[in-house]
Amino acid sequence: MPQQDKLQNMSDYLEIIRQRGSGALDKKMGIEITEASPNRLVGTMPVEGNTQPIGLLHGGANVVLAESLGSIGTQLHAGPNRRIVGVDINATHHKSATSGIVTAVATAVTLGKTLCCYEVEITNDKGERTCSARITCLILAER
């Protein structure tokens, strides 16, 4: 039975994420997951500490945030015994952020047996879109 069939609400998904722990890069970047299900994830990341030398949020930081959400969503969809790898990611940076936090909302495009794809919208504290990203993850065999 797929893992999501056993789960009743978002708190179940957030508990799985809490138990799983975050990766070292997510911790370094200050990424926090605030909403989670296979269909939709929300996460935040501080701008401070994730900037280019000139003080703008680094574009690569946006990509890390998008990939983290897509990978977590795919893991929630696939179940705890499946391995997940990102196979494609792209991002368009629309506007810079220089302070505060950015918020990413990842929405599932497809949730398949072997591939999952998410669209990720990242916004600044004012709600302005700063980045649009898309990530595709591959679901590998059970461990």
Secondary structure, DSSP 8 states (H G I E B T S, - for coil): --HHHH--SHHHHHHHHHHH---HHHHHHT-EEEEE-SSEEEEEEESTTSB-TTSSB-HHHHHHHHHHHHHHHHHHHH-TTEEEEEEEEEEEE-S---SSEEEEEEEEEEE-SSEEEEEEEEE-TTS-EEEEEEEEEEEEEE-
